[in-house]
Amino acid sequence: MVLTSLKQCTRIFQRGSCSKMMFNSFHTCGTQYFHESGILHAMPMKRKVKLDPRIILEKEQKKRRKIESELKKLEKTEGTRKPIDEFDSQRKLKHQLSERVRRNPELPREEVLQRIQLEKDWCQHSSNQYRLLCQRINQATKFSAEALIELRKESEELYVQAIQEDPSLISYSKTGPTSTPAIKNYIFPDGEYNDVTRAW
């Protein structure tokens, strides 16, 4: 079967006038689909080191002993807790909790409505103020841009001078070191701080 198909192909290509046409239309897919696959390099296999079963057992036993010792330590320290001296005064205050609670008085309906109206008025006033400020800034930028265009038409030198930043507008000066050295025998105004917390 293969030989007969090859013979037919050779007959097609041996024809004179239509050999080029048949050669071009022999494959249905384009030439870009024919490509070689990349070379794949394999990693060398890691050499397996044969370990003595005694060594493996000893390692496992060490891990178990370590975990068991940590569990015993946790069981011992489970009941004891770190004492906190600050909580002693809170116990006394728990009995006086009902006396120390300050409840806000209930306002009448008219007062509540008045406060809601005041909040609305303030929101409206602040939004109007913000809009006016934005309009003024937009007008100022628009007028300054138009003035710069007209100035550039008159003279380029004055336009360049007008664009430059004025250092006198943002004046900042600083003198002295960032941090002063410690003064010997300095008396603190608030007194010294002594850490008296217990170490457990």
N, C-alpha and C positions, 0 to 999 in steps of 0.2 A: 504493500500500500504506500509506504513511504517512498519507494523507488519510483513508482508511477507518478506521484505528485511532483517529485523532483524533475522527472523527464518533462512533465507538462510546463513547469516553470522555465526550464532551459529553452523549450520551444517558443515560449512567449517572448523571452528576452532576445532570441536570435532573429526575430522578425525585424524587418528594415525600418519602415517609416513610423510605425506606431510603437516602436520599442521604448522610446523615451516616455511617451504618454502612459504606457502600461507600467513602466518602472516607477513613475511618480505616484500612480494610484494603486500600487501593490498593497501598501499598508493603510489601514483605515485610520489609525492614530498618528499624531504628529511625531516628529523626531525628538522633541523635548522629553518624551516619556521613556526613552531608552537611556538608562544610566547604570553606572556600576555601584554596587553596594560598598560601604566603607569597610576598612580593615579593622577588625575587632581583635584587640590584644587581650589575652586572658591573664589574670593575676596568678602568680605562682601560689601553690597551695602551702598553707602554714604547716610547719613541721610539728606534728603532734608529739609532745613530750609525755612519756609514760611515767606516771606517778605511782609511788608505792601506796597500796590501799591503807596502810597504817597511818601514813601522813595525812591522807584525806579524812580518816576517822578522827585523828587528833585535832585537826582544824575545826571540824564540826562540834567536837566535845568542848573546845575552848569557847566557841560562839555560844553554846548552850549555857555553860557556866557563867559567862558574862551576863547574859540575859536574865538568868536566875538570880544572880547577885543584885542586879538593878531592880528586879521585882521585889526582892526582900527589903531593899532600902525604901522603896515606895510604900510598902505595907507598914513599915515601922513609922514613917513620917506622915501617914494618912490621918491619924487622929489628932496630932498636935498641929496647931496653927499659929501663925505669927501674931503675937498680941499687939493691939493698937490702943494706945492710951487715949487717943482723941475721942473714941467712941463711948467712953465712960460717962461724959457729961450729957451725951445725947439721950441716955436712958432716963435721966431726970426730966428732961424737957418733953419726953413723950407723954408724961402725965399731964403737962400743962398745955398740950397741943390745942385743945378746944378753946382755952382762954386766949391763946396767942394768935388765933386765926382772925384776920381782919377782912370782913366782908364789905364789898362795895355797896353803897346805898342804891336802891332802885330809883332811877330817874323817872319823872313823869313823861307822858307821851309828847307833850308840847316841847319839852327840853330836848328830847331825842330828835324830833323833827327839825328843831332850830339848828342843832349841831350838824345834821345831815345837809341842811341848806347852806350853812357856812362853809362846809367842805366843798360843796359843789361850786359856790361862788369863788372860793379861793382857787380851785382848779381852773375855772374859766378865766380868772384874772391872770394866773401864771401862764396859761396857754396863749392869751392875747399878747402878753408881754414878750413871750418867746417869738411869736410871729412878727411883731414889730421890730425886734432886734435882728431877725433874719432878713427882713426887708431892708433895713438900714445898711446891713453889711453888704447885701447884694447891690444896692444902689451905689455904695462907696466903691466897690470893686469895679462896677460898670463905668462909673465916671472916671476913675483912675486909669482904666484901660483906654478909654476914649482920649483922655488927656495925653497919655503916652504916645498914642498913634499920631495925634496932631503935633506933638513935640518932635517926633521923629521926622515928620515932613519938613519942619522948620530947620532943625540942625541935628546931625547924628551925634555930635560931641555932648550936647546937653542931654540927649536921650540916654547915652551910656552912663553919664553921671547920675541921672535920676534912677537908673536901675540898681546901682550899687547900694549895698547895705550901709546903714548909718550905725557905727559902733557906739555912739553916745546914747542911742535908744535903749540898748541892753548893756548896762554897765555892771560889771562884776569884778570884784577884787578881793583877794584873800591873802593874808599874811600869817606867818607863824607855822609851827609844825602841826601835823594832824593829831598827834597824841603827846601829852606832856609826860615827862618822866616822873616817877614816884618821889614824893618829898619825904625826907627822913623825919621821924618823930612828929608826924602830922596828926593832930587831934581831930577825929571825925566829929562832925556836928551831931549826927544821930547815934553815936556810940558804936562800939565794935559788935560784930556778929559772931557769936560762938555757936558752933554746931554741936548740939547735945543729943542728937538722935542715936538710939542704940543700934549696935551692929549685931545681927542675928546670924 
